[in-house]
Amino acid sequence: MVFAGVFSLTTVPKNWKEFLRVDANKKELFGFLAEQIPLVDFGYGKQVITTKGEQVFCSPVRFDTSSLTPCNHEEADTRILVYATDASKAGHKNIVMRTVDTDVVIIFIGMTQKLNINELWIAFGTGTSLRYLAVREIASRLGPEKARSLPVFHAFSGCDTVSCFSRKGKKTAWIT
């Protein structure tokens, strides 16, 4: 992948950790990347979607993004499901998502039955902890009822905003 010379004009921070601690820097960087990444040709059969505010950018360019806009989901957790649903409706049968957020994995396990696809993989984690999760297989092993109820269970037993339910952890709640 080659970015079309955009970075040659950009000053790169020497200390990324300090740079990313400033919210305004992150917002500007993510906006810049959202606009630049779709300029890259990722090859035949691959589509990359980025957002900046409510704007949607696609590679390759799509003229009809009505199923994606306005992109007003506050959380990326649910925004990424909109992208997968759109890909499914466009006829894509194999989908790979990338995240470091367990909430996204849980949401996809619960919703995978509603997507008309053959395979759904999530590249989960970073560095040496990166693994690929076969989401449809996980949902299949749980069974339709448990898979569908998993997002609700997760919301009550511990997600980004809830640490536990009535002093009961995930394991105790799942066994119950």
C-alpha positions, 0 to 999 in steps of 0.5 A, a space after each residue: 500500500 502506498 499513500 499518494 505522497 500525503 505524508 511527505 508534507 506532514 510533520 510526524 510527532 517525535 513522541 506519539 504517546 504524548 501526542 495522542 494524550 491530547 484529544 484535539 490531536 487524536 480528533 485531527 489525526 483520525 479525521 485526516 486518516 478517514 479522508 486519506 485511507 480511502 484513497 488507497 487501492 486495497 485490491 479487487 473484492 475489498 472495500 474499506 469504509 471510514 467515517 469523519 463525523 457523519 461523512 462516509 468515505 469508501 474505497 473503492 468510491 461508492 456513489 450510493 452510501 445512503 445505507 451508511 449515512 448519516 453516520 450518527 452512531 456515537 459508539 464505533 461498537 454499533 457503527 461497525 455493525 452498520 458496515 457489516 449489514 451494508 456489506 451483507 446487503 451488497 452481496 459480500 459473503 465473507 467479512 473480516 472486521 478488526 477491533 480491540 473491543 470485546 463489546 464488538 465481538 459480543 455484539 457480532 456474536 449476537 447479530 451474526 444470524 441476521 447477516 446473510 453471509 457465509 463467514 464472519 471473522 474478527 481480527 481481535 487484539 494487537 501485536 502478539 495477542 492478535 487472533 482471528 475469531 470465527 464469529 459464525 462458528 462461535 454463535 453456532 456452538 452457542 446455539 441461536 437462543 444463547 447467541 441472540 441473548 449474549 449482547 443483553 447478558 453482556 450489557 447487564 454483566 459487564 460492558 464498557 459502562 457496567 462492571 457487574 450486575 448486583 455484585 455478580 460477575 460474568 461467570 456466576 451470572 452465566 452459570 445462573 
